[in-house]
Amino acid sequence: MSAPDYPVRVRLRAGVVGEAKRVVHITMSLPGGGYVALCEVRLAGADAELISDLLGMPCMVCTRILALRSQVADPAELNGPRPEVEP
């Protein structure tokens, strides 16, 4: 099976680290079978657990980076085009 070419949610498996460190990262698959997160954490494929639902505590750094990347450059774009007003 080939690695997905879209971001996936991954955390370390139970027993690899303590529960407090099992945060959910936003990652991309690496060709060798591991993952690299937005926060630059690398997870080995054997130690990783894919998260299919919105479960677990999110990595705050990954969340912040994702939010910053998704911001609209011009806030006016959120409201759509402005109507023409005749003077």
N, C-alpha and C positions, 0 to 999 in steps of 0.2 A: 504494500500500500504506500503511495507517495504522500509526502508531507503536504498539508494544506497550504495554499498561498495567500491565506487571509489570517488576521489575528485570531488567536484562540486564548481562552482563559485557562491558566495552569497554576497549580500550587504543588508544593512538595508533598510526597506521600506521608501518611502517618507513620511515625517511628523514625523517619529520617532526621527530623528536627522536632523541637517542642511545639506544642499547639500554638503558642503565641507567634511563632515564626512561619506558620503555614498560611501566609496571606496569598490571595489570588492575584496573579500578575497577568497583564495583557502582553502576549508574546507572539513571536513569529517562529515557525519551525526552522531549524537549521538542517542542512543537507545530511549531516552525520547522525541525526536522530534526536538532538537536544533542542532546546528552546532558548531564545534570547528575548528578554522583556524590555519594555519601554524604559524601565529604570536601569537598564544595562546588566541586570542580574542574569547569569547563565544557569540554566537548569539542565541536568543530564536527563535524557529520555527515560532511563530506568528509575530515576528518583521522582519523576513528575507524574501528576495525576491531572487529567483533563477534566475541566469543570463544564458541564453542559448547560446548567441553569445558573441563575443569579444567586449562587450560594457562597458562603464564606466571606471573611473579612477582606476587602480589597486592599491592594498595595496602594498606599496614599500617593507615592511618587508616580506610579503608573497612572493613577486616576488624574493627578494634576497635569501630567504631560498630555494625556488624552484630551483633557478639557482645554488646555492651551492650544493644542493643534486644531481643535474643532471650532475655535472662535471665529466669528465673521469679522473681516477686516473693517467693514463699514457698517455700523449699527443700523443705518437707514435701510440696508438690504433686508433686514428682518421684517420690516413692515411693507415691503414691496414698493413699486414705483409710486411716486407722489402724483396726485392728479394735477392737471394744469389748472391754474386759477387765473381768470381774466382780471386785469386791473380795473 
